[in-house]
Amino acid sequence: MNNALKNPYAMNLVYNCYEYMSEINSGSMIDKFTNYVMMDGKKSIAIKIMADTFEEIKAKGQKDPQGIFMKALENIMPKIEVRPKRVGGSIYQVPQEVAPKRQLFLAGKWIIDSARSKKWANFSKFLAGELIEAANESGNAFKKKLDVYKMADANKAFARFANKKRK
């Protein structure tokens, strides 16, 4: 049995986090990002991490943590990426547009991966720092986006191999 279910204090803490996140939550982007943070199906822990992250953003002097979160995601979402395409026995990296759902997935993955790469402290502090850096167009996640754009620019000669819709 889960320790949170045994301990009434832990249940109260989880309930308070749900309550806090429902006040903050304005859209599905925060829900989706919370699901990306979640590990091993432990959503209550992911919600607590997100609540702590928003509190940490406030503590670092930012007035609107939701605005910082949305700006960070918008700055990190890639509009174009390279995908492998096999043509005549050779495999080319072909630049293609990214679907909106995949843009959110890639942005969330890059932000979370760069926050998880830092160790030895509270994950929510690193996540808050990474979100603030992404909102300011800096940090590891933003570098990853620039790397993807450089790769697409280097392989733009192979754009003719992109899938074209047939009539």
N, C-alpha and C positions, 0 to 999 in steps of 0.2 A: 504494500500500500504506500502511496506517495506521502512523504513527510508533510507536505503542505496541507493534506487532508487531515492529518492527525493533529497538527498544531493550529489552534484557533487564531493565534497571532498571525501566522503565515497566511491563513485564509483571508483575514482582514486586510493584510498587506496586498494580496493579489486582488481583492475586491477594490481597494483604493486605487490601484494601478489601472484597473479596467475603467473605473469611474473617471480618473484623470485623463486617460487616453480617449474616452468618449467625449470629454469636453474639448480636447485638442483636435480630435479627428474631424477633418472637414471633407475628406474624400477617400477614394479608394487607393490613392498613391501611398498614403501612410500605412494603410492596411496591408497593401502588397509588400511594402518595404519591411514591415514587421514580420511578415511571413518569410522574407528572405533572411532576416536576422535569426529566425527560429532554427534551433538545432534539435534533432531527435524528437520532434513533435511537441516540444515543451513551449507552448504558446504563452503561458502565463509568465515565464521567465523572459521571453522575447518582448512582451508588453512592458514588463518592468524595466528592461534595458532601454526601450524606446522612451519611457517616461523619464528615466534618469538622464538620458541623452538630451531631451528637451530642457530639463532642469539645468543640466551642465551648460547648455548653450546660453540660457538666461544668466547663469552665474558668470559666464565669460564676457558679459556686458552687452549682449545682443538683446534687443527689445522684443523682437518677433521671431521666436524659434521656428514657427511654421513657415514663415516667409523665407528664412534662411534655408530650411529643408527643401522647399520647392525650388528656390533659386539654385541650390546645389545640384539638384537632380537635373534641372534644365541645362545647367552648364556642362554636366558630364554626359548627358545623352548624346550618343553619336548619331549623325544623320546618314553616314555612309560607312561601309565596312568592306573588307575584301573577303571573298569566298572562293574556295577552290573550284575550278571548272576543268574537266578533262576534254581536250580538243585534239583529235588526231594523235593520240598517244602521249601527248604532253599535258601536264597539269599547270594551268595558269591561275594566278591570283587575280580574280576579276572584281573590281569595285562595284558594289551594288548598294541601293538604298536600303535602309533598315526600317522594318515595320515598327509602329509605335509601341507595341507590347515588348518587342525585343529591345527597343531603346531603353525602356524602363528597366528591363532585366539586366542589361549590360551595365547601365549606370549603377544600379544597386549592387551588382556583383563586384564592380571595381571599387566602389566606396567601402563595402564591407570587407573585401579582401585586403585592402590597404590598411584598414583599421585593425583587422585580425593579425596582420603581420607584425604589429607592435605588441610586445609581450610585457609581462611583469606588472601590470596594473589593471585597473577597472576598464573593461571593454567600452562602457558607455562614455568614458572620458575620451578615449581614442576616437570613437565614432563621432562624438560632438566636434572634436578638433578637425577631423577629416571633412565633416559637413561644412564647417566654417571655412576651411581652406578651399573646398570645392566651390562654395558660394563666391569666394574671392578669386576664382580662377587660378588656383595654385594647388599644390599637393600631388600625391602619387596618382590618384584617380584621374586628375586632369591631365597629367603627363601621359597616362595610358590612352586617353582619348586623342591626344596630339600624336602619339605613336601610330594609332590606327589611321588617322588622317594622313600622316606622312606615307604610310604603306599604300593607302589608296591613291595618293598623288603619284607615287613612284610607279604604280601599276595601271595608270589611267590609259595607257596604250592598249591594254587588253579589254577595255570597256566594250569593244565591239563584240566580244564573246558573251556578253550578258544575255540572259534569256529575254527574248522579245516575244510579245503576245502575237499569236497567229490569228488571221482573220477567219 
